[in-house]
Amino acid sequence: MPLAAGPAWAAEPAVVTTKSMSPETALELARAALDACRQRGFQVAVAVVDRSGALQVMLRDRFAGPHTPTTATGKAWTAVSFRTNTTELVGMTQPGMPQAGVRALPGAVVLGGGLMVEGGGALLGAIGVSGAPGGEADDACAKAGLEAIRDKLDL
C-alpha cells in the first residue's frame, strides 16, 4: 500500500467524450411523439432537450394551449436533470417525502410526460410532452416517439 498518493482527481482523464443526439434525430423523435398524440386526438407541445437540458427541438400543435411549450420543456429538463422519468418523480416528491423539495426548484415540472432518452449506454437527453389529458397520456405519446427512433439510439 503506497503511503503517498496523488489527489483523487489526478486519475481522471483530461478529455471526456460524450454521446449526443443529432438535431435530425431529436426532430424525428419530436415529430413521432406529436403524431402519436394527434392519432389519439390530442393537441400537444413536444420538447426535446440534450443531455445538459438545453432545448434542441420544440413542436407545438396548432391548438395546443399556450402553456404547453413551457411545460413540455420543463418536463424534459426535469427528467434529464434528475435522470428520472417525471412520472416516477411524482410519487418520490410528494409532501413529506425526502425529495419533496424538488417541486420547489426553479424550472422543475413534476408531472408525467418527461422521459429520459438513452442510447448506447449513455443519457442522450430527454423528451417532454404537454397537453394530453393527464401525465399517462403524455407519457404514452413520448414513449411512441422513443419507439420510433429506438433503432437509431442503440449505438
N, C-alpha and C positions, 0 to 999 in steps of 0.2 A: 504494500500500500504506500503510495507516494505521500511524503509529508507536505510537499508544496505543490499545489495545483493552480493552474491559471483560473481566471474568472470563468464562471459558467458560460458566459456569452462568447467566450473565445472559440468554443467548439461549433458555433453557429456559422453557416455559410455566409459569405459576403454578399451573394446574389441569390435571390429566391425566384423560382419560376412558378407561375400560376397559370391556370387554365381559365378561359373566359368564353362566353357565347359570342358568336359573331352577330352583328346587327341584323343580318338576314335571318338567322335562327331565332333571335329574340322576336322579330317581327312575325315570323311564321307561327311561333308559339302564341303570340297575342291574337293573331287572326283566327287560329284554330279555336281558342277559348271563346272569342267573340262569336264565331259561327256556332259553336255548341250552345251558347246561351240563346242566340237567335232561333235555333231549331226548337228550343224549349219555350219560345215566346217571350224571352226576357231581353230588355234593353239595358245594357251594362257598359261600364268602362273597364278596360283591362290595362294594367301596368306591368311592365317587366323591368326589373332593376338588375344591375350587375352585382357581383359578389360584395361590393362595398356599399351597396344601397343606392347608387346613382341611377337615375332613370335612364333606361335605354329606349323604351317604346311606350307610348300611350295611345290607346284607341278608345274613342267614346262613340257609342252608337247614337244615332240622331235624336232619339227620345229619352236617352238615359238622363237621370237627374243631374242637376248642376253640382251636387256634392260628390258624385261618383268618381271623377278623376282623382280628386284629392284622397278619397277614401281608399280607392284601389292602390294608389301609390303608397299610402300609409300601411296597408296590409302587406304589400310586397316588402317594403322597408323593414317592417316589424319581423316578418318571417326570416329574412336574411340576417338581420341584426342579432336575433336571439337564436338563430339556427334551429328554429322550431316552427312547424306549421301553426298558423294562428288559431285554428280550431283547438289544438292542444293547449295553447296558451289561455284560452277562455277559462278552462277549468283550473289551471295552475295559478291563475291570478285573481281568483275570487277573493272578496274581502275576508280577512282572517288567515289567508294562505301566506306562506313565506314570501312568495313572489308578487304579492298584491300591488306593491309599489310600481311594478312595470306599467300598469294602467295610467299612472300619473306622469310618466316620462313624455317629454315633448316629442310629438311625431308618432308615438306608438298608437296603433289601431288594433285593439284586441277584439276582433270579430272574425268569424270564419271567412275564408276566401283567400287567404295568403298561404302559398305553398312554396317550399324551397325547390330550386332547380338544381339537381345534382347529376353529375356525369363523370365517368372515368375516375371515380373515387374522390371527386372534388366538389365543393359547393361552387356553383357557377353563378347563382343569382336567385331570384325569386319572382313569382308571378302573383299579382293581386287582382281579384275580380270584385266589383261592387255594383249592385243594382238589381240582382236577382232577389226573389223573396226569401231572404234568410241565408245564413252562412253555409248551410249544407248545399244549397243550390249554387252559390258562388263557388264553393269547393268543387262541385261536380263539373262546372264549366272549366275551371282551372285544370282539373285532372284530365279532362278531354284534350286540352291544349298540350299538356305534357305528353300524353299518349301519342299525339300526332307527330311529335318530334323525338320520341324515345330513341329511335334508331340513330339519330344524329348525336345524341348525348352519350351513348355508350362508346366512348372514345377508345 
